[in-house]
């Protein structure tokens, strides 16, 4: 939250009064700082480059696929991690070259896999069966996603490895998979692991690096495969509450480097990571208007931020820090259930949130809204997907218009 400040009791971002922006553009509204995205990319690159000579950073665009944000990160030298053919198409349309993209689907259709392979996009396969579906059109570079037992996530639903994860193949399966891939004509090989989500413990990065390096060693000894790259996936955490310390990037990557050096020495394959949240989460704030206040057995603050806009609390139990953006100097008076307008009792944006006594038309600000907010938004209950504004050196740029009734009914016949 370093780029936020207070002026006369109003929340500002890069010196812009967010309350004024909310009233100018309407709510709900997502406001994003281009400067913060670039700062995050540079900080990450610096930490990786101080530990690895050969590396690639790919942005996991599922976190936020806005084309303007993709362009910013492309200008910072990042590639793309795509999860679907639609994401691959968008990355290509935004100017990324096929070799800058890694396509990592799971349970993809044959049509999807053949299309990506035909475009020359490297594929990170989720199973041997997925590889066999592209027989005759095998991409030049392939990798497999490996399931290790060090799965870790902020929530059960975001744990992406371990015995209960739907993703990837075991080490035993991988030995057969790389042998089959070689026989099918693949020329370059990588290996991929995604063992965490929003992890703030640098020790976890070292543990995962050691595990995947040991797996590489056994596959190489069995199949004679030489790996061009080892992809550690994403999962780099950001603090969602002010009192939580940031991830020590230098410590995380130095632990990964130690694992690589121990096995490879100086002849290390390319070290790859695929952060999403880390690059964009804290660049954005979600603004809403207080629409009602009810005091019963609990005090309820109603706003036009609903679960259709911010799904994470209802889906995972995620907790975002929030304030009344026009009341920063006011004394906290109580604790509130912050709820939205959707006809679901799970439509709770925050529970037991300490705030000044709210008034109708106050501006509610929800932090860390740059990742998995707009990308997961919907028109459920006929509620709009919010507009998005980008703060740049040249002013304010609309990078997504608010959804309208015409958008809502567009594809009905």
Helices and strands as residue ranges (DSSP letters): E 4-7, E 10-13, E 16-17, H 18-25, E 29-33, H 34-49, E 55-60, G 61-63, H 67-75, E 79-82, H 85-93, G 98-100, E 101-103, H 110-118, E 122-125, H 128-132, E 141-146, E 152-153, G 156-158, H 171-183, E 188-193, E 196-197, H 202-223, E 227-231, H 249-264, E 270-273, H 277-280, G 281-283, E 284-295, E 299-303, H 312-316, E 322-324, E 334-339, E 348-355, E 363-366, G 374-376, G 380-382, E 387-392, E 395-400, H 405-409
